[in-house]
C-alpha cells in the first residue's frame, strides 16, 4: 500500500533489494536518506558527528536528537518512517584502513571534506557507482562520477564549510532530491545524468555542465588537506605484485592498502591516495612503479 | 572577445585573450577556488580561446 503511488513510476520491488551508502549526514545526507528510505531503499549511514542545535534549521533532526550521533538519530527517524528497510550505521569518519564499509550498490558522498571524497573516489573508481554532492549557501552541485573526481577538481582545493558560510535548507533539499533521483535511476539501470548539475536556488539558475575526462591527458597529483595526495594514472596496477613488495594493511577486490613510509591506498584501475606525505615523496614513489 | 562570468563577484565582462590562463591572471582568479566552464563544458586552464567563447569561473563549493 505505502508504495502504490511510487510503483506507478518505478520498480519498487527491485529498489527494495538495494542498499545505498551515504557518507556524511549533515544537510545533504539527512535529506537524501529521508528520500531514499521512503522509496524502500536500505541504507548504510556514516557520520562521526553528533547533532548540535546549529544543525536543526538545515538538517532534518529534531531537538530531541541533540548530542546524539547523527547516524543513530537518523536510523531511529528512518525506522519510524519506513520500518521495512534495513539500516546499518557507522558513527565514525571514513578511514583508508576500513574502506570496505562502503560495500553497497551505490555510494553517495554528502560529506564536506575533500579528503573523504577522494577516499570514496579511490574505492569506487571504475567499480562502484557513486554520486558526488556539495552545497553551500544557496548553491548546490550533484555529479554522478563517471570516471574520477579529479576530472572536476584538478588542483588544490580551497575549502568552504557550511559552518562558516551557512546553507539554507532548500539548497540542501533540492540537491538531495536531484541526488536521490539519480540514485534511483542508477539502481534501476534506467540511465543517469552524465552532466554536472549545478544550481543557485536563490537566483533560480540551473546549469548542466559537460564533463569530458578525455580532456585530461596527463596523470594528476592533487594535494588534499592534511598532506594527503590523490593521483590518477592512466594505467592498471598489479596489486599482487605491490602487496608482495610492501606491508599490506588491506586487500579486497581491486583495493590494496599498504604501508610504505606512510599509508597508501591503491585502486588497481590506476588510482592512488597517499596519506601524510609530500609531493616529492609521491613523485619518487610513482617513479618506482 | 570572450564573454566572461566570475561567479564570486557576480561580474560579467568581455575580454580579449589567447587562453584561459591569461584571463585568470588579468582578473586575479585563484586556480584553487574555481571550476572553469567554457561553452558549458568543464575545461582545463591551458585551453585556447576563440572569439565568442563563453567562459564561467564558478566557485568550488565543498559544504555538505
Interface residues (C-beta under 8 A of the other chain):
Chain A: X24 X26 X27 X28 X29 X109 X110 X111 X112 X113 X114 X117 X133 X134 X135 X136 X139 X141 X151 X152 X153 X154 X155 X156 X157 X158 X159 X160 X161 X162 X165 X167 X196 X198 X207 X208 X209 X210 X211 X212 X215 X216
Chain B: X30 X31 X32 X33 X35 X37 X40 X41 X42 X43 X44 X45 X58 X59 X60 X61 X62 X63 X64
